[in-house]
Amino acid sequence: MPIERPIVIATRGSALALAQANLITAQCRATFPKLRFELKIIKTTGDKLQKASMAKTGASLPKGLFTKELEVALVKRQADIAVHSLKDLPTELPSSLILAATPKRVDVRDVLVYRDAEWFANPENHQQEDWSPGQSALRGLPPHSQLKDFPKGATIATSSTRRKAQLLVARPDLNVVEIRGNVTTRMQKVADRAELDGTVLALAGISRLNFTIQPDGKLKGDAVPDGLLATVLDVDVMLPCVGQAAIGIEIRADDERIAKICERLNHFNTFQAVTAERAFLAGMGGGCQSPVAAYAEITGETISMSAVSFRDGPAKRTSGKAKIKEAVALGEKLAAELK
């Protein structure tokens, strides 16, 4: 390809969004060294509505909270590629745009984050001037704690209706409350607020921010508050949301030049798996905050998927298998079974 004007990659400005966009930009530059790529940071509606309830599924929240402004930039040709957390991308895209690629997906599981009882019990870990009213009441748990180990009536913070529903299936006595903010903000709230016992975050987000869960259960990273532990939740306990841990690359449908670039970035199995999941979500008529979950995996030429819905009371679950080329049909079939 000849050297032309820079190819503009649009992204949100959060730490996680930038980490993902920088990952894609690095892949682009490595694969196409003669082309120029530059990032364009765009503030989305979701970034502006920091106090809005994310747990409401009605018309109070617009669709595409974290994607619409990036899509507008594509349509207006102010950007050539938009990088999204795929879980945020609506299943219905503007007619002029397409989901062109998904790089290889990472671990889809969720993580339970909570305070380290031993760390917070040690006065040497606190400076007196840093203490605030109520902080002395901070309680924690031992490493590798599971949901069953939390005290009766413990408070877990999440803004996800999917996570809330599955937490209450595992522990009906839990008090589940809303929380807003990026990954590090939510961690800091757990570290500081006595009324919170823990939160649930995506392992993919933690990993992409270069945070690590050590063998002893401690959560470490440059921006991680001291004294936090983390336990990875199995998908049998917490089925992920549609598209979780996948990065979505959106472009203009008629842009053949950018489409060729995206072909080199795409991971076929990931694309087919999330295609099935997104077909399921579309069939359920829900968005990213709908209380449903689905996870598809590919083995050989077969795609298998498990799904759950909490939309009408008690959990309804289903699963199925199909040939890879029938990914959309599989998603639609499972949605029909749960509606």
KEPAKE-913449 format. One record per residue: x, y, z of N, C-alpha, C, CB in turn; residue in one letter. Coordinates in pm, whole numbers, padded with zeros to 5 digits, always signed. Glycine has a CB too. Example, Ala and Ser with C-alpha at 12.3 -4.5 7.8 and 13.67 -1.06 7.14 Angstrom:
! residues 2
+01319-00569+00780+01230-00450+00780+01320-00330+00780+01131-00447+00905a
+01285-00225+00708+01367-00106+00714+01290+00003+00787+01408-00060+00572s
This chain:
! residues 339
+00084-00120+00000+00000+00000+00000+00088+00125+00000-00095+00000+00122m
+00055+00226-00080+00135+00349-00082+00112+00430+00043+00102+00432-00205p
+00206+00519+00073+00192+00607+00188+00088+00714+00156+00328+00672+00225i
-00016+00724+00238-00121+00823+00219-00142+00898+00349-00253+00757+00172e
-00254+00968+00360-00283+01042+00482-00294+00945+00599-00414+01124+00467r
-00275+00993+00723-00284+00904+00839-00421+00837+00847-00256+00981+00968p
-00422+00712+00890-00546+00640+00916-00582+00667+01061-00531+00485+00889i
-00698+00725+01083-00737+00773+01216-00817+00665+01288-00820+00903+01205v
-00771+00632+01409-00834+00531+01493-00903+00602+01609-00730+00426+01546i
-01035+00594+01614-01113+00662+01718-01129+00572+01840-01252+00703+01664a
-01122+00633+01957-01136+00560+02082-01188+00652+02191-01002+00499+02124t
-01247+00592+02294-01277+00667+02416-01145+00697+02487-01375+00587+02509r
-01154+00785+02587-01033+00827+02655-01005+00760+02787-01038+00971+02677g
-01087+00661+02827-01061+00593+02954-00932+00512+02944-01179+00502+02992s
-00877+00478+03059-00751+00404+03060-00764+00271+02987-00706+00379+03204a
-00877+00202+03009-00897+00073+02944-00917+00090+02794-01017+00001+03005l
-00998+00188+02754-01021+00212+02611-00889+00246+02541-01123+00326+02591a
-00807+00328+02604-00678+00364+02545-00585+00244+02537-00612+00475+02624l
-00588+00159+02639-00504+00039+02636-00543-00049+02517-00518-00041+02768a
-00674-00063+02493-00721-00144+02381-00688-00079+02248-00871-00167+02392q
-00708+00052+02239-00679+00122+02114-00530+00121+02083-00730+00266+02121a
-00448+00136+02185-00304+00130+02163-00260-00008+02118-00229+00170+02291n
-00327-00112+02169-00299-00249+02126-00328-00265+01978-00381-00350+02209l
-00443-00215+01934-00481-00224+01792-00388-00140+01706-00627-00179+01772i
-00354-00021+01754-00264+00066+01679-00128+00001+01661-00249+00202+01749t
-00078-00061+01766+00051-00129+01757+00046-00243+01656+00093-00183+01895a
-00064-00318+01655-00079-00427+01558-00083-00372+01416-00206-00508+01588q
-00154-00261+01398-00162-00199+01265-00024-00155+01218-00258-00079+01268c
+00049-00089+01304+00181-00038+01265+00279-00152+01237+00237+00052+01375r
+00268-00261+01314+00357-00374+01292+00324-00446+01161+00348-00472+01409a
+00195-00454+01130+00152-00526+01010+00165-00442+00884+00007-00572+01026t
+00147-00311+00899+00154-00220+00785+00252-00106+00816+00013-00163+00749f
+00382-00136+00816+00482-00037+00857+00491+00086+00766+00616-00102+00864p
+00440+00077+00645+00448+00191+00554+00331+00286+00567+00457+00143+00412k
+00234+00246+00646+00118+00333+00667+00131+00408+00799-00012+00250+00665l
+00063+00522+00807+00064+00602+00930-00072+00589+00999+00096+00752+00898r
-00065+00563+01128-00186+00550+01209-00179+00648+01325-00203+00406+01261f
-00291+00713+01355-00294+00803+01470-00424+00787+01546-00277+00950+01425e
-00418+00812+01677-00535+00798+01764-00612+00929+01773-00493+00752+01903l
-00742+00917+01781-00830+01032+01802-00920+00998+01921-00915+01066+01674k
-00905+01071+02030-00983+01045+02151-01114+01123+02146-00902+01084+02277i
-01224+01052+02168-01357+01111+02159-01433+01082+02288-01434+01057+02035i
-01497+01183+02342-01578+01166+02464-01718+01121+02424-01583+01297+02547k
-01766+01013+02487-01897+00959+02453-02003+00999+02555-01890+00807+02442t
-02128+00971+02520-02240+01000+02611-02220+00931+02744-02373+00957+02548t
-02176+00804+02740-02154+00729+02864-02049+00793+02953-02113+00589+02832g
-01948+00856+02891-01845+00924+02970-01902+01047+03039-01727+00964+02880d
-02001+01110+02975-02060+01232+03030-02164+01203+03138-02123+01313+02920k
-02230+01087+03130-02337+01053+03224-02282+00974+03342-02448+00972+03155l
-02188+01031+03412-02122+00958+03520-02214+00929+03638-02003+01037+03568q
-02325+01004+03651-02414+00983+03763-02541+00908+03724-02450+01115+03826k
-02553+00872+03596-02674+00802+03552-02671+00658+03600-02687+00808+03399a
-02788+00603+03625-02796+00464+03666-02771+00374+03546-02932+00434+03729s
-02673+00285+03559-02642+00192+03452-02722+00063+03467-02493+00162+03449m
-02796+00052+03573-02869-00072+03598-03013-00065+03547-02870-00102+03746a
-03051+00047+03488-03185+00059+03435-03188+00009+03291-03233+00204+03443k
-03288-00070+03260-03294-00130+03127-03401-00066+03038-03320-00277+03139t
-03469+00033+03087-03573+00097+03009-03518+00205+02919-03677+00156+03100g
-03605+00299+02883-03568+00402+02786-03489+00515+02849-03690+00457+02720a
-03457+00507+02979-03388+00616+03046-03245+00632+02998-03390+00594+03195s
-03189+00526+02940-03053+00533+02889-03053+00511+02739-02963+00429+02959l
-02984+00599+02663-02981+00582+02517-02894+00464+02477-02929+00709+02450p
-02924+00407+02360-02840+00300+02309-02705+00356+02265-02909+00229+02192k
-02605+00270+02266-02473+00314+02221-02410+00416+02313-02481+00370+02084g
-02429+00399+02443-02375+00494+02540-02227+00523+02519-02396+00443+02680l
-02150+00418+02488-02006+00434+02477-01957+00420+02333-01936+00332+02564f
-02049+00426+02238-02009+00403+02099-02060+00507+02000-02055+00268+02056t
-02171+00571+02027-02238+00656+01928-02148+00764+01871-02360+00719+01989k
-02078+00836+01957-01995+00946+01909-01879+00897+01821-01940+01025+02027e
-01829+00777+01851-01725+00720+01766-01781+00684+01629-01663+00595+01833l
-01906+00636+01628-01970+00603+01502-01999+00728+01420-02100+00527+01526e
-02035+00836+01485-02057+00963+01415-01928+01008+01347-02107+01072+01512v
-01816+00991+01415-01686+01028+01357-01656+00945+01233-01574+01010+01461a
-01695+00817+01235-01676+00732+01117-01762+00781+01001-01710+00585+01150l
-01888+00804+01029-01981+00846+00924-01937+00979+00862-02123+00859+00981v
-01888+01070+00945-01844+01201+00896-01702+01199+00841-01854+01303+01008k
-01642+01080+00838-01506+01061+00786-01402+01140+00866-01500+01102+00640r
-01432+01160+00993-01335+01219+01083-01247+01112+01146-01406+01300+01192q
-01283+00987+01124-01206+00872+01170-01229+00759+01070-01246+00829+01316a
-01135+00664+01065-01144+00552+00972-01173+00420+01041-01017+00541+00892d
-01135+00410+01167-01153+00289+01246-01200+00331+01384-01021+00206+01253i
-01298+00261+01438-01341+00284+01576-01314+00157+01655-01493+00325+01584a
-01247+00172+01769-01214+00058+01854-01305+00060+01976-01063+00062+01897v
-01377-00051+01997-01471-00061+02107-01443-00183+02194-01614-00066+02054h
-01484-00176+02319-01507-00299+02394-01633-00357+02330-01524-00274+02553s
-01623-00475+02273-01734-00526+02192-01863-00537+02272-01697-00661+02134l
-01852-00561+02402-01972-00571+02485-02053-00442+02484-01935-00608+02628k
-01990-00329+02452-02059-00200+02450-02125-00170+02316-01963-00089+02485d
-02089-00246+02213-02136-00214+02077-02274-00272+02053-02036-00266+01972l
-02375-00188+02023-02509-00240+01997-02509-00342+01884-02604-00126+01963p
-02605-00434+01887-02613-00534+01782-02666-00475+01651-02701-00651+01825t
-02741-00365+01661-02789-00296+01542-02698-00177+01515-02938-00250+01559e
-02623-00184+01406-02531-00078+01370-02594+00012+01264-02398-00136+01319l
-02547+00137+01253-02593+00222+01143-02570+00151+01009-02521+00359+01145p
-02658+00173+00913-02653+00099+00786-02522+00118+00711-02768+00143+00698s
-02454+00227+00736-02330+00255+00663-02206+00201+00732-02314+00405+00643s
-02224+00134+00849-02110+00085+00926-02119-00066+00945-02102+00156+01063l
-02003-00129+00965-01999-00273+00989-01897-00304+01098-01966-00350+00859i
-01918-00417+01164-01816-00474+01251-01721-00550+01160-01879-00566+01365l
-01600-00501+01143-01509-00555+01043-01414-00659+01098-01429-00446+00982a
-01383-00654+01227-01284-00747+01281-01293-00754+01432-01143-00705+01240a
-01252-00869+01484-01231-00887+01627-01099-00961+01646-01351-00966+01693t
-00999-00897+01706-00875-00969+01737-00902-01083+01834-00769-00873+01797p
-00803-01167+01857-00823-01284+01942-00871-01243+02081-00694-01365+01952k
-00975-01309+02124-01036-01280+02253-00947-01331+02366-01176-01342+02262r
-00950-01260+02479-00878-01306+02597-00978-01369+02694-00801-01189+02665v
-00934-01397+02816-01016-01467+02915-01147-01392+02940-00938-01482+03047d
-01258-01464+02928-01390-01400+02938-01442-01391+03080-01488-01475+02855v
-01374-01450+03176-01431-01461+03310-01432-01328+03386-01353-01563+03389r
-01516-01324+03489-01524-01209+03579-01441-01235+03704-01670-01179+03617d
-01413-01127+03776-01327-01134+03895-01397-01067+04013-01190-01067+03867v
-01393-01133+04126-01447-01079+04250-01333-01007+04322-01511-01192+04340l
-01348-00878+04347-01244-00796+04411-01292-00756+04550-01210-00670+04325v
-01206-00773+04651-01247-00747+04789-01123-00714+04872-01322-00870+04850y
-01145-00668+04996-01035-00627+05082-00966-00747+05147-01085-00530+05189r
-00838-00732+05169-00756-00834+05237-00769-00814+05388-00606-00824+05192d
-00833-00908+05455-00857-00895+05600-00728-00877+05677-00932-01018+05652a
-00626-00953+05643-00500-00946+05716-00433-00810+05694-00405-01059+05672e
-00436-00760+05572-00371-00632+05543-00438-00517+05619-00373-00603+05392w
-00571-00513+05616-00643-00404+05681-00642-00416+05834-00785-00398+05631f
-00614-00535+05886-00607-00553+06031-00475-00505+06089-00627-00699+06066a
-00378-00479+06004-00245-00436+06048-00237-00283+06050-00136-00494+05956n
-00226-00222+06169-00220-00075+06179-00101-00016+06104-00214-00033+06324p
+00005-00092+06086+00123-00041+06018+00097-00011+05870+00237-00139+06030e
-00012-00065+05819-00045-00040+05678-00122+00090+05657-00125-00155+05623n
-00152+00161+05768-00228+00285+05759-00148+00400+05818-00363+00272+05830h
-00162+00515+05754-00110+00638+05813-00229+00710+05876-00037+00729+05706q
-00212+00751+06001-00324+00805+06077-00394+00919+06004-00276+00852+06212q
-00315+01007+05937-00377+01122+05872-00461+01083+05751-00269+01220+05830e
-00445+00958+05701-00522+00914+05586-00658+00857+05624-00445+00812+05509d
-00677+00834+05752-00801+00769+05794-00918+00866+05786-00787+00713+05936w
-01034+00812+05754-01155+00892+05749-01262+00826+05835-01205+00908+05602s
-01366+00900+05873-01470+00841+05958-01526+00712+05899-01582+00941+05981p
-01535+00611+05981-01589+00483+05936-01485+00388+05882-01691+00506+05834g
-01366+00439+05851-01268+00352+05790-01220+00243+05885-01150+00433+05742q
-01225+00267+06013-01181+00166+06109-01270+00042+06104-01179+00224+06250s
-01392+00058+06044-01485-00054+06037-01463-00140+05913-01627-00004+06040a
-01362-00105+05832-01336-00183+05712-01310-00329+05747-01217-00124+05634l
-01380-00418+05677-01359-00560+05701-01315-00625+05570-01487-00627+05757r
-01250-00736+05583-01203-00804+05464-01219-00954+05477-01058-00770+05437g
-01160-01025+05382-01166-01170+05378-01028-01227+05351-01268-01219+05271l
-01010-01355+05372-00882-01417+05342-00864-01436+05191-00870-01551+05414p
-00740-01463+05147-00716-01486+05004-00797-01602+04949-00568-01512+04980p
-00828-01595+04820-00898-01700+04746-01042-01723+04795-00820-01831+04755h
-01100-01620+04856-01239-01632+04900-01333-01641+04780-01278-01513+04990s
-01437-01722+04794-01541-01734+04693-01667-01663+04744-01571-01884+04659q
-01769-01655+04659-01893-01589+04700-01951-01653+04826-01995-01595+04586l
-01938-01783+04839-01993-01853+04955-01926-01812+05086-01979-02002+04937k
-01806-01754+05077-01730-01718+05196-01763-01578+05249-01584-01726+05166d
-01837-01499+05173-01870-01364+05218-01972-01372+05331-01925-01278+05101f
-01965-01280+05427-02058-01284+05540-02202-01263+05493-02021-01178+05643p
-02295-01311+05573-02436-01297+05539-02473-01150+05523-02525-01364+05647k
-02543-01118+05414-02584-00981+05389-02474-00890+05339-02641-00924+05512g
-02362-00947+05298-02250-00866+05247-02296-00783+05128-02130-00955+05208a
-02230-00668+05110-02267-00576+05003-02166-00585+04889-02274-00431+05056t
-02216-00621+04770-02135-00628+04650-02183-00519+04554-02143-00771+04583i
-02091-00444+04499-02126-00333+04410-02106-00371+04264-02043-00209+04445a
-02208-00348+04183-02199-00367+04038-02309-00288+03971-02207-00517+04000t
-02281-00235+03853-02384-00164+03778-02444-00252+03669-02327-00037+03715s
-02401-00378+03663-02447-00471+03560-02568-00551+03609-02333-00567+03519s
-02677-00547+03535-02794-00627+03570-02763-00776+03557-02914-00589+03481t
-02679-00812+03463-02638-00952+03445-02564-01002+03567-02551-00968+03320r
-02467-00925+03612-02389-00967+03729-02477-00970+03854-02270-00873+03751r
-02561-00869+03870-02648-00865+03987-02735-00989+03994-02736-00739+03984k
-02796-01027+03883-02885-01143+03882-02810-01270+03918-02951-01158+03746a
-02689-01287+03864-02614-01409+03891-02556-01411+04032-02503-01425+03789q
-02522-01295+04086-02479-01287+04225-02591-01334+04318-02435-01143+04261l
-02713-01291+04288-02826-01326+04374-02869-01470+04358-02942-01234+04346l
-02839-01531+04243-02863-01674+04227-02770-01751+04319-02845-01718+04080v
-02641-01709+04319-02542-01777+04402-02562-01749+04550-02402-01735+04361a
-02601-01624+04583-02618-01583+04722-02738-01489+04733-02489-01516+04776r
-02857-01542+04752-02978-01458+04758-02975-01355+04870-03098-01545+04774p
-02891-01377+04971-02887-01286+05085-02800-01163+05060-02837-01358+05206d
-02725-01160+04951-02635-01048+04927-02713-00919+04904-02546-01078+04807l
-02651-00810+04944-02702-00676+04915-02623-00623+04795-02690-00580+05041n
-02687-00613+04680-02618-00571+04558-02654-00426+04528-02654-00662+04437v
-02553-00340+04521-02574-00197+04500-02501-00151+04374-02527-00115+04622v
-02540-00034+04327-02477+00020+04205-02341+00082+04235-02568+00124+04141e
-02257+00085+04131-02128+00151+04139-02096+00207+04001-02017+00054+04189i
-02036+00324+03995-01995+00383+03867-01846+00413+03871-02076+00511+03837r
-01791+00441+03754-01650+00476+03745-01572+00371+03667-01591+00493+03884g
-01448+00406+03633-01365+00312+03560-01311+00205+03655-01249+00385+03491n
-01227+00117+03602-01178+00003+03679-01108+00047+03808-01084-00082+03595v
-01015+00140+03796-00939+00181+03915-01026+00258+04014-00819+00267+03874t
-01122+00334+03963-01213+00406+04052-01296+00308+04135-01305+00499+03971t
-01342+00203+04073-01422+00104+04144-01338+00030+04248-01484+00004+04046r
-01214+00000+04211-01124-00063+04308-01102+00028+04428-00990-00097+04242m
-01082+00156+04402-01057+00251+04511-01178+00261+04603-01021+00390+04455q
-01297+00256+04547-01418+00262+04630-01426+00142+04723-01543+00269+04541k
-01389+00025+04672-01390-00095+04757-01286-00081+04868-01364-00222+04673v
-01169-00027+04834-01063-00012+04933-01099+00089+05042-00935+00030+04864a
-01179+00190+05007-01203+00301+05098-01335+00294+05174-01198+00428+05023d
-01436+00232+05117-01571+00244+05171-01611+00123+05254-01671+00264+05059r
-01634+00146+05380-01670+00036+05471-01802-00029+05433-01677+00088+05613a
-01891+00046+05366-02021-00010+05333-02015-00108+05215-02118+00103+05301e
-01901-00114+05147-01884-00207+05036-01791-00321+05076-01829-00133+04911l
-01831-00443+05045-01746-00558+05074-01672-00608+04951-01829-00670+05132d
-01719-00570+04834-01650-00614+04713-01718-00564+04588-01643-00763+04709g
-01658-00593+04473-01716-00560+04344-01677-00669+04246-01669-00419+04293t
-01739-00666+04128-01709-00765+04024-01662-00691+03900-01834-00853+03993v
-01548-00731+03846-01489-00669+03729-01452-00776+03627-01365-00584+03767l
-01433-00735+03502-01394-00829+03398-01244-00855+03407-01431-00774+03259a
-01206-00981+03402-01065-01017+03405-00991-00958+03286-01048-01169+03406l
-01058-00949+03171-00995-00892+03051-00952-00748+03074-01090-00900+02932a
-01039-00670+03139-01004-00530+03166-00888-00517+03261-01123-00457+03220g
-00889-00600+03365-00779-00599+03461-00647-00631+03392-00806-00698+03575i
-00650-00733+03307-00527-00777+03239-00477-00672+03141-00552-00908+03166s
-00570-00609+03067-00527-00510+02967-00472-00384+03031-00644-00474+02877r
-00503-00362+03157-00445-00249+03230-00314-00288+03299-00545-00196+03334l
-00268-00409+03269-00143-00462+03326-00151-00484+03477-00028-00366+03295n
-00272-00509+03527-00289-00552+03666-00280-00704+03669-00425-00500+03726f
-00230-00758+03776-00215-00904+03785-00272-00957+03916-00067-00943+03771t
-00325-01078+03909-00366-01149+04029-00256-01248+04061-00506-01221+04010i
-00188-01225+04171-00075-01309+04207-00122-01443+04263+00014-01237+04308q
-00033-01543+04267-00072-01675+04320-00131-01670+04461+00046-01766+04319p
-00088-01571+04541-00142-01560+04676-00274-01483+04681-00041-01493+04767d
-00329-01450+04563-00457-01383+04556-00451-01232+04558-00541-01428+04667g
-00333-01174+04579-00322-01028+04585-00333-00966+04446-00190-00988+04651k
-00401-00854+04441-00419-00781+04316-00314-00671+04309-00564-00722+04305l
-00229-00675+04206-00117-00583+04199-00115-00507+04067+00014-00658+04218k
-00063-00385+04073-00050-00300+03955-00022-00159+04000-00176-00305+03867g
+00031-00078+03910+00070+00059+03947-00044+00141+04005+00126+00130+03826d
-00165+00121+03954-00279+00202+04000-00374+00125+04091-00356+00254+03880a
-00335+00005+04134-00421-00074+04221-00404-00030+04366-00390-00225+04206v
-00511+00004+04437-00499+00040+04579-00440-00075+04660-00636+00080+04636p
-00368-00042+04764-00309-00145+04850-00419-00224+04921-00214-00082+04953d
-00388-00350+04949-00474-00431+05034-00594-00493+04966-00521-00350+05143g
-00589-00511+04833-00701-00574+04764-00664-00715+04719-00743-00489+04644l
-00763-00802+04724-00749-00939+04677-00847-00961+04561-00775-01041+04793l
-00824-01067+04483-00914-01096+04372-00927-01246+04353-00864-01030+04242a
-01046-01290+04321-01075-01430+04292-01147-01438+04158-01161-01495+04405t
-01095-01519+04067-01158-01537+03937-01281-01627+03953-01059-01597+03834v
-01393-01582+03898-01519-01658+03907-01536-01746+03784-01640-01561+03921l
-01568-01872+03806-01589-01963+03695-01714-01925+03618-01599-02108+03746d
-01717-01957+03488-01834-01921+03407-01960-01993+03452-01807-01951+03261v
-01946-02102+03526-02064-02168+03580-02132-02083+03687-02025-02304+03638d
-02054-01995+03750-02107-01905+03852-02147-01772+03790-02004-01882+03963v
-02066-01722+03699-02087-01590+03639-02065-01599+03489-01994-01484+03704m
-02170-01630+03414-02161-01636+03269-02138-01495+03216-02289-01700+03206l
-02044-01476+03124-02010-01341+03078-02118-01279+02991-01880-01343+03002p
-02110-01150+02974-02202-01082+02884-02159-01105+02739-02209-00930+02916c
-02249-01080+02649-02221-01097+02507-02102-01010+02466-02345-01062+02422v
-02002-01072+02403-01886-00998+02354-01782-00967+02458-01931-00872+02295g
-01800-01013+02581-01702-00980+02685-01562-01030+02648-01745-01041+02819q
-01462-00948+02677-01321-00978+02655-01279-00968+02509-01290-01115+02706a
-01372-00928+02421-01338-00912+02280-01334-00763+02245-01441-00985+02190a
-01245-00729+02155-01235-00592+02104-01302-00587+01967-01085-00546+02094i
-01390-00490+01948-01460-00476+01820-01401-00363+01738-01608-00452+01843g
-01376-00389+01611-01324-00288+01519-01432-00256+01417-01193-00338+01449i
-01481-00134+01421-01592-00089+01337-01540+00007+01230-01702-00021+01421e
-01590-00009+01107-01546+00077+00997-01666+00111+00908-01434+00008+00914i
-01642+00197+00810-01746+00224+00709-01760+00103+00617-01711+00352+00627r
-01883+00069+00584-01909-00051+00504-01850-00043+00364-02056-00074+00495a
-01835+00077+00311-01787+00092+00174-01637+00122+00165-01863+00202+00105d
-01566+00113+00277-01424+00148+00277-01339+00022+00256-01384+00217+00411d
-01316-00012+00130-01243-00135+00098-01099-00131+00145-01247-00160-00052e
-01039-00015+00142-00898-00002+00185-00883-00039+00332-00846+00142+00161r
-00970+00016+00417-00962-00013+00560-01007-00157+00587-01049+00087+00640i
-01100-00207+00507-01145-00345+00525-01030-00443+00505-01259-00378+00426a
-00942-00414+00410-00826-00502+00387-00732-00501+00507-00751-00459+00260k
-00719-00386+00570-00637-00378+00692-00700-00463+00802-00623-00229+00739i
-00831-00452+00815-00902-00525+00921-00895-00676+00901-01046-00482+00927c
-00887-00720+00777-00876-00863+00750-00753-00922+00820-00868-00890+00599e
-00647-00843+00828-00523-00889+00890-00530-00884+01042-00406-00805+00841r
-00625-00810+01095-00640-00797+01240-00739-00898+01297-00683-00656+01276l
-00819-00957+01211-00931-01040+01257-00886-01179+01299-01035-01052+01149n
-00947-01230+01407-00928-01367+01453-01057-01442+01423-00890-01374+01607h
-01051-01536+01329-01172-01600+01275-01258-01662+01383-01134-01705+01175f
-01199-01743+01470-01279-01812+01571-01348-01714+01666-01193-01907+01650n
-01275-01609+01704-01335-01508+01791-01453-01441+01721-01231-01402+01832t
-01434-01406+01594-01540-01338+01519-01666-01424+01512-01491-01302+01378f
-01648-01554+01486-01763-01642+01476-01832-01661+01612-01720-01777+01419q
-01752-01670+01718-01809-01687+01852-01893-01566+01890-01698-01710+01956a
-01839-01446+01871-01914-01327+01910-02030-01301+01814-01822-01205+01914v
-02020-01350+01691-02132-01339+01598-02252-01418+01651-02092-01390+01457t
-02225-01537+01704-02333-01617+01763-02391-01547+01885-02281-01756+01801a
-02304-01494+01970-02350-01426+02091-02433-01303+02057-02231-01386+02178e
-02387-01225+01959-02459-01103+01923-02592-01136+01855-02372-01016+01830r
-02597-01246+01782-02724-01289+01724-02822-01328+01834-02703-01409+01627a
-02771-01390+01940-02854-01424+02055-02909-01296+02120-02774-01507+02158f
-02822-01198+02145-02865-01075+02209-02967-01001+02123-02745-00985+02238l
-02942-00998+01993-03037-00933+01902-03171-01005+01906-02982-00931+01757a
-03167-01138+01912-03290-01216+01918-03367-01193+02047-03259-01362+01904g
-03293-01164+02155-03357-01135+02283-03409-00992+02289-03259-01159+02398m
-03368-00910+02191-03413-00772+02187-03352-00685+02294-03560-00767+02199g
-03232-00721+02339-03169-00648+02449-03045-00573+02407-03135-00742+02559g
-03000-00488+02498-02875-00415+02478-02771-00462+02578-02897-00265+02492g
-02664-00385+02592-02552-00428+02676-02590-00432+02824-02434-00335+02657c
-02702-00367+02863-02743-00371+03003-02861-00465+03027-02778-00232+03050q
-02894-00544+02926-03002-00641+02941-02957-00755+03032-03047-00696+02804s
-03046-00805+03119-03007-00912+03213-03002-01049+03147-03104-00916+03330p
-02915-01061+03047-02891-01188+02979-02741-01208+02968-02960-01192+02839v
-02700-01333+02946-02559-01365+02929-02545-01478+02829-02493-01402+03064a
-02434-01479+02758-02410-01586+02660-02261-01598+02634-02487-01559+02529a
-02217-01721+02614-02076-01745+02587-02061-01857+02486-02000-01778+02716y
-01997-01827+02374-01977-01925+02267-01829-01961+02258-02028-01871+02132a
-01803-02089+02232-01668-02139+02214-01664-02224+02087-01621-02221+02338e
-01546-02231+02027-01530-02309+01905-01427-02418+01926-01490-02219+01788i
-01465-02540+01889-01375-02655+01894-01381-02722+01757-01414-02756+02008t
-01271-02718+01686-01271-02774+01552-01365-02698+01462-01310-02921+01556g
-01464-02769+01406-01562-02706+01317-01695-02681+01387-01584-02793+01194e
-01695-02697+01519-01820-02685+01594-01819-02565+01686-01845-02811+01676t
-01929-02492+01688-01947-02382+01781-02053-02422+01883-01988-02250+01707i
-02021-02405+02010-02115-02437+02118-02139-02312+02201-02062-02554+02207s
-02257-02298+02253-02290-02177+02329-02385-02207+02442-02351-02071+02237m
-02360-02142+02555-02450-02146+02671-02509-02007+02690-02375-02193+02800s
-02633-02000+02733-02699-01872+02751-02793-01877+02870-02775-01832+02624a
-02817-01759+02929-02910-01749+03041-02983-01616+03032-02835-01762+03178v
-03107-01615+03073-03187-01493+03076-03254-01478+03211-03292-01494+02964s
-03252-01355+03262-03319-01323+03388-03429-01220+03364-03218-01270+03493f
-03474-01208+03242-03567-01101+03206-03706-01119+03264-03577-01091+03058r
-03749-01240+03282-03886-01264+03330-03886-01350+03455-03970-01330+03220d
-03823-01298+03559-03822-01372+03685-03705-01468+03696-03950-01447+03700g
-03731-01592+03738-03624-01689+03761-03540-01712+03636-03684-01821+03808p
-03416-01755+03659-03324-01778+03549-03375-01887+03455-03187-01816+03603a
-03362-01858+03325-03391-01958+03222-03262-01981+03144-03508-01911+03127k
-03221-02108+03135-03093-02141+03073-03113-02234+02954-02999-02206+03175r
-03018-02225+02861-03018-02315+02748-02877-02323+02690-03119-02269+02640t
-02856-02419+02603-02727-02434+02536-02749-02509+02406-02625-02510+02627s
-02649-02503+02318-02663-02570+02191-02533-02574+02114-02768-02504+02108g
-02532-02650+02006-02413-02662+01921-02456-02652+01774-02338-02795+01947k
-02360-02611+01691-02386-02602+01548-02253-02598+01474-02473-02477+01514a
-02260-02603+01342-02139-02583+01263-02103-02435+01266-02160-02633+01116k
-01973-02407+01249-01927-02268+01259-02005-02177+01166-01779-02259+01228i
-02033-02222+01045-02101-02136+00947-02245-02106+00988-02098-02202+00810k
-02294-02175+01092-02431-02153+01139-02435-02074+01269-02502-02287+01158e
-02334-01988+01289-02323-01912+01414-02445-01825+01439-02199-01826+01411a
-02489-01754+01338-02606-01667+01354-02730-01750+01387-02630-01585+01226v
-02749-01859+01315-02866-01943+01339-02866-02000+01480-02871-02057+01237a
-02747-02035+01532-02738-02086+01669-02781-01981+01769-02595-02134+01699l
-02730-01860+01753-02768-01752+01844-02916-01725+01842-02693-01626+01809g
-02974-01722+01723-03118-01696+01710-03199-01810+01772-03156-01677+01561e
-03153-01932+01754-03224-02048+01808-03230-02043+01961-03156-02179+01762k
-03114-02012+02024-03111-02008+02171-03196-01892+02224-02965-01994+02222l
-03196-01782+02150-03280-01669+02192-03427-01707+02187-03255-01546+02103a
-03466-01778+02083-03606-01821+02069-03646-01913+02183-03628-01891+01934a
-03551-01994+02231-03580-02087+02339-03600-02015+02473-03469-02188+02351e
-03538-01899+02488-03544-01829+02617-03647-01715+02620-03408-01774+02650l
-03698-01678+02506-03794-01566+02504-03932-01611+02556-03807-01509+02359k
